[in-house]
Amino acid sequence: MKKLKFILLGTFSLIMAGLLNNAFAQENVVEDDYISNVFSHSILINAQTTETIEKSAFEFRIQHRFGEMDFNESKETILKEFLGFDGSANIRFSLAYALNNNLQIGIGRTKIDKVVDLDAKYRLLRQKESGTPISLTAYFDAAISSSDFPEVGSNEFFTDYETPFEYKFFHRFTYNTQLLVSRKFGEKLSIQFTPTFIYKNLVPAGYDNFIAATTFGGRFKTGLKSYVIFEVATKFNNRMDNYKDPISIGYEIGTAGHAFQFFISTTNQIMEQNLYFNEPLDYTDGKFLLGFNIKRTFWH
């Protein structure tokens, strides 16, 4: 698995290096018949979208997840917890900057595991009225946890069951590599499919370090600047018994510089490296949570 990690990271680095060589040369490309506003936000709900921000613009984002709601509990208990608003929350702040119209870089900080991450997104293809039927974007994120490691018991070992376990600095790192594919159908419907490859340097016993996953999501226009948004994430390995794929559905309202999304979801994870490794809520048992995303774009 370590070899696979380095192959994935090395391949992505080579792709990014090649793209960076000609990224700025593409600034003179005529807009032609490009399809605009496939999505109005660079993040759908948890997943990235194929959209990148405009050259020299900054995008500030707040992503917030409230506490769990269990509809098996009494109405009094649910109301007492104020629909999960009083529960344990997760939040992420992030800032992205566009080096040009196709390439952006960013930094973020997430509450759970006290994660700091760096990411890069490059738009490879952009959907046109004719000739290019899809938008295609590459995305990479590297994250490091700054939480204190828990204490290690005297009877804990590495997977060889001989070497006493001890935490290493590299255990803090996780990686996310994605290829985002989207298409806008008419004026109302946008759909996205996202093959995802996650690698964590440290996982619980019995888990693979590497996860192959995908997200299917989209939005449906309901007004001038309003949309119903949805997202379903699934993974192809590390699936334990009774695992339920994370799902989210919500509503988005946008303006030229703002977008606000409010939704119901079955996971409080924001970083996708954790989303696919942590157990989501069981929606078949009436468990959900509320969340929102806010983005603000600043232009020079």
MARTI-680389 format. One record per residue (C-alpha): residue number from 1; x, y, z; residue in three letters. Coordinates in steps of 0.1 Angstrom, whole numbers. Example, Ala and Ser with C-alpha at 12.3 -4.5 7.8 and 13.67 -1.06 7.14 Angstrom:
MARTI-680389
1; 123; -45; 78; ALA
2; 137; -11; 71; SER
This chain:
MARTI-680389
1; 0; 0; 0; MET
2; 29; 24; 7; LYS
3; 41; 18; -29; LYS
4; 6; 26; -42; LEU
5; 5; 58; -21; LYS
6; 37; 70; -36; PHE
7; 26; 60; -71; ILE
8; -6; 80; -67; LEU
9; 12; 110; -52; LEU
10; 40; 109; -78; GLY
11; 16; 106; -107; THR
12; -4; 136; -95; PHE
13; 27; 156; -89; SER
14; 39; 149; -125; LEU
15; 5; 159; -138; ILE
16; 4; 191; -118; MET
17; 40; 199; -129; ALA
18; 31; 195; -165; GLY
19; -1; 216; -161; LEU
20; 17; 244; -143; LEU
21; 41; 248; -172; ASN
22; 12; 258; -196; ASN
23; -14; 270; -171; ALA
24; -6; 307; -176; PHE
25; -4; 303; -214; ALA
26; -41; 294; -214; GLN
27; -52; 328; -202; GLU
28; -56; 340; -237; ASN
29; -80; 313; -247; VAL
30; -113; 329; -260; VAL
31; -143; 321; -238; GLU
32; -159; 307; -270; ASP
33; -191; 287; -262; ASP
34; -183; 275; -227; TYR
35; -212; 264; -205; ILE
36; -212; 288; -175; SER
37; -223; 282; -139; ASN
38; -223; 244; -140; VAL
39; -222; 249; -102; PHE
40; -222; 282; -83; SER
41; -199; 269; -55; HIS
42; -165; 251; -56; SER
43; -179; 227; -30; ILE
44; -212; 208; -35; LEU
45; -219; 197; 1; ILE
46; -189; 177; 12; ASN
47; -174; 170; -22; ALA
48; -156; 194; -44; GLN
49; -172; 205; -77; THR
50; -155; 210; -111; THR
51; -158; 248; -107; GLU
52; -127; 269; -100; THR
53; -127; 306; -89; ILE
54; -117; 334; -113; GLU
55; -81; 345; -117; LYS
56; -67; 365; -88; SER
57; -99; 360; -67; ALA
58; -101; 348; -31; PHE
59; -128; 325; -18; GLU
60; -134; 322; 19; PHE
61; -156; 293; 31; ARG
62; -172; 283; 64; ILE
63; -185; 247; 66; GLN
64; -205; 238; 97; HIS
65; -221; 205; 110; ARG
66; -243; 205; 140; PHE
67; -250; 176; 165; GLY
68; -269; 144; 158; GLU
69; -307; 143; 157; MET
70; -323; 109; 166; ASP
71; -359; 108; 156; PHE
72; -364; 77; 178; ASN
73; -361; 100; 208; GLU
74; -391; 120; 221; SER
75; -401; 153; 206; LYS
76; -393; 169; 239; GLU
77; -357; 156; 238; THR
78; -352; 167; 202; ILE
79; -365; 202; 209; LEU
80; -345; 204; 241; LYS
81; -313; 198; 221; GLU
82; -327; 224; 196; PHE
83; -326; 201; 166; LEU
84; -289; 192; 173; GLY
85; -278; 228; 175; PHE
86; -267; 221; 211; ASP
87; -248; 190; 202; GLY
88; -211; 185; 194; SER
89; -203; 203; 162; ALA
90; -177; 202; 135; ASN
91; -165; 233; 116; ILE
92; -140; 241; 89; ARG
93; -126; 275; 77; PHE
94; -108; 276; 44; SER
95; -94; 301; 20; LEU
96; -87; 295; -18; ALA
97; -68; 317; -43; TYR
98; -69; 314; -81; ALA
99; -36; 317; -98; LEU
100; -55; 318; -131; ASN
101; -90; 309; -143; ASN
102; -82; 271; -142; ASN
103; -59; 267; -112; LEU
104; -65; 274; -76; GLN
105; -48; 266; -43; ILE
106; -61; 267; -8; GLY
107; -56; 261; 29; ILE
108; -81; 251; 56; GLY
109; -85; 241; 92; ARG
110; -110; 216; 106; THR
111; -121; 212; 142; LYS
112; -122; 173; 144; ILE
113; -87; 160; 147; ASP
114; -75; 197; 145; LYS
115; -66; 192; 109; VAL
116; -47; 217; 87; VAL
117; -48; 210; 50; ASP
118; -34; 223; 17; LEU
119; -51; 216; -16; ASP
120; -49; 223; -53; ALA
121; -75; 222; -80; LYS
122; -70; 224; -118; TYR
123; -97; 225; -145; ARG
124; -86; 202; -173; LEU
125; -117; 205; -195; LEU
126; -147; 229; -196; ARG
127; -181; 219; -210; GLN
128; -190; 237; -243; LYS
129; -222; 240; -263; GLU
130; -206; 218; -289; SER
131; -174; 197; -289; GLY
132; -168; 192; -252; THR
133; -197; 174; -234; PRO
134; -182; 175; -199; ILE
135; -162; 195; -174; SER
136; -132; 177; -160; LEU
137; -111; 188; -130; THR
138; -82; 173; -110; ALA
139; -81; 178; -72; TYR
140; -55; 170; -46; PHE
141; -55; 176; -8; ASP
142; -28; 168; 18; ALA
143; -38; 171; 55; ALA
144; -20; 169; 88; ILE
145; -37; 164; 122; SER
146; -24; 185; 151; SER
147; -43; 166; 178; SER
148; -25; 150; 207; ASP
149; -20; 113; 201; PHE
150; -39; 91; 227; PRO
151; -20; 70; 252; GLU
152; -7; 37; 239; VAL
153; -14; 6; 260; GLY
154; 13; -19; 269; SER
155; -4; -46; 249; ASN
156; -8; -27; 216; GLU
157; 14; -38; 186; PHE
158; 18; -31; 149; PHE
159; 1; -55; 125; THR
160; 31; -79; 127; ASP
161; 19; -85; 164; TYR
162; 55; -84; 175; GLU
163; 66; -47; 173; THR
164; 52; -26; 202; PRO
165; 31; 2; 187; PHE
166; 42; 38; 189; GLU
167; 30; 69; 172; TYR
168; 52; 84; 145; LYS
169; 50; 119; 130; PHE
170; 40; 106; 96; PHE
171; 9; 90; 111; HIS
172; -6; 125; 112; ARG
173; -8; 127; 73; PHE
174; -37; 119; 50; THR
175; -41; 124; 13; TYR
176; -71; 128; -11; ASN
177; -68; 126; -49; THR
178; -98; 131; -71; GLN
179; -109; 134; -107; LEU
180; -142; 154; -109; LEU
181; -165; 149; -139; VAL
182; -196; 170; -144; SER
183; -222; 179; -170; ARG
184; -249; 205; -171; LYS
185; -282; 195; -187; PHE
186; -301; 225; -200; GLY
187; -307; 254; -176; GLU
188; -319; 234; -146; LYS
189; -299; 202; -139; LEU
190; -262; 197; -132; SER
191; -247; 163; -123; ILE
192; -213; 153; -110; GLN
193; -194; 120; -106; PHE
194; -162; 120; -86; THR
195; -138; 90; -85; PRO
196; -118; 94; -52; THR
197; -86; 79; -39; PHE
198; -80; 83; -1; ILE
199; -48; 73; 17; TYR
200; -42; 76; 55; LYS
201; -9; 67; 70; ASN
202; -25; 54; 102; LEU
203; -58; 34; 103; VAL
204; -73; 11; 129; PRO
205; -64; -26; 128; ALA
206; -84; -45; 101; GLY
207; -86; -15; 78; TYR
208; -67; -8; 45; ASP
209; -48; 24; 44; ASN
210; -61; 30; 9; PHE
211; -98; 36; 0; ILE
212; -113; 37; -34; ALA
213; -145; 57; -34; ALA
214; -168; 79; -54; THR
215; -194; 106; -49; THR
216; -225; 112; -71; PHE
217; -242; 145; -67; GLY
218; -258; 174; -84; GLY
219; -282; 203; -82; ARG
220; -316; 212; -96; PHE
221; -325; 249; -103; LYS
222; -357; 260; -85; THR
223; -355; 298; -89; GLY
224; -333; 325; -103; LEU
225; -304; 318; -79; LYS
226; -317; 289; -58; SER
227; -312; 252; -62; TYR
228; -319; 218; -45; VAL
229; -286; 201; -40; ILE
230; -278; 164; -32; PHE
231; -249; 141; -27; GLU
232; -243; 104; -21; VAL
233; -208; 90; -12; ALA
234; -199; 54; -14; THR
235; -167; 34; -10; LYS
236; -156; 1; -25; PHE
237; -134; -13; 3; ASN
238; -132; -10; 41; ASN
239; -170; -16; 43; ARG
240; -179; -31; 76; MET
241; -212; -48; 84; ASP
242; -243; -26; 82; ASN
243; -223; 3; 68; TYR
244; -246; 30; 53; LYS
245; -233; 53; 26; ASP
246; -233; 90; 37; PRO
247; -261; 110; 20; ILE
248; -270; 147; 21; SER
249; -297; 168; 6; ILE
250; -302; 205; 9; GLY
251; -310; 239; -5; TYR
252; -286; 265; -20; GLU
253; -291; 303; -25; ILE
254; -265; 322; -44; GLY
255; -256; 357; -55; THR
256; -226; 370; -76; ALA
257; -202; 368; -46; GLY
258; -220; 347; -20; HIS
259; -235; 312; -18; ALA
260; -253; 298; 12; PHE
261; -262; 261; 15; GLN
262; -283; 245; 42; PHE
263; -288; 207; 43; PHE
264; -296; 176; 62; ILE
265; -269; 149; 62; SER
266; -258; 116; 78; THR
267; -222; 126; 85; THR
268; -205; 153; 106; ASN
269; -173; 148; 87; GLN
270; -161; 176; 64; ILE
271; -126; 164; 53; MET
272; -132; 136; 28; GLU
273; -102; 117; 42; GLN
274; -123; 112; 74; ASN
275; -157; 110; 57; LEU
276; -148; 76; 41; TYR
277; -131; 62; 72; PHE
278; -156; 72; 99; ASN
279; -190; 55; 104; GLU
280; -218; 77; 92; PRO
281; -252; 80; 109; LEU
282; -278; 53; 102; ASP
283; -305; 71; 83; TYR
284; -327; 39; 83; THR
285; -327; 43; 121; ASP
286; -339; 79; 120; GLY
287; -305; 96; 126; LYS
288; -295; 128; 108; PHE
289; -278; 161; 114; LEU
290; -281; 197; 101; LEU
291; -253; 216; 85; GLY
292; -245; 246; 63; PHE
293; -218; 260; 40; ASN
294; -211; 296; 33; ILE
295; -187; 310; 7; LYS
296; -177; 346; -1; ARG
297; -157; 355; -31; THR
298; -134; 386; -32; PHE
299; -121; 400; -65; TRP
300; -92; 424; -70; HIS
